[in-house]
């Protein structure tokens, strides 16, 4: 019986995938928050060192422009749309995406916030042909997540501008930009040990349960 259980464990763990977790605490004038980001082995099709974020949680606060967002729970990631970047931008990731905002964004944004929901554990590469600075846990497109009330937060890296990576934050709805803090946000990441993803845990437990059930039937025969 002991040997059978060990076989089940070996089978279950052979295909076991792991998820890595990084906590990112950030703050700027009127803005602060903490994100827990989960990612697995799937990378952007163009950049093998950029991993797709699969889970997000945490809190977000913003008191700028009359906003009273205090420790709002971070909701789901805004889905990737795989939009086509500007023809001259040859470096945008495959997961490049846009979120349309009707009014209030700086003219350079052309009515859109951009994101790709990628994490770069070793520091981001240059991801825009016309913008050389890079580095940071995120790239210049960054993460976009919901915080309720129809609001989304776009959180990106401006790259390492002669020091630690600088970050920016925007808050918006589809109707209007509520805050656009382009630079001056600092972020402090910390990582934790990889843990089995839920699917792997289910495979492990179901394998052991199946072996035990077979054993009971064999003894009763």
Secondary structure, 3 states (H helix, E strand, C coil): CHHHHHHHHHHHHHCCCEEEEEEEEEEECCEEEEEEEEEEEEECCCCCCCEEEEEEEEEEEECHHHCCEEEEECCCECCCCCCCCCCCCCCCCCCCEEEECCCCCCHHHCCEEEECCEECCCCCCCCECCECCCCCCCCCCCEEEEEECCEEEEEEEEEECCCCEEEEEEEECCCCEEEEEEEEEEEEEEEEEEEECHHHHHHHHHHHHHHHHHHHHHHHC
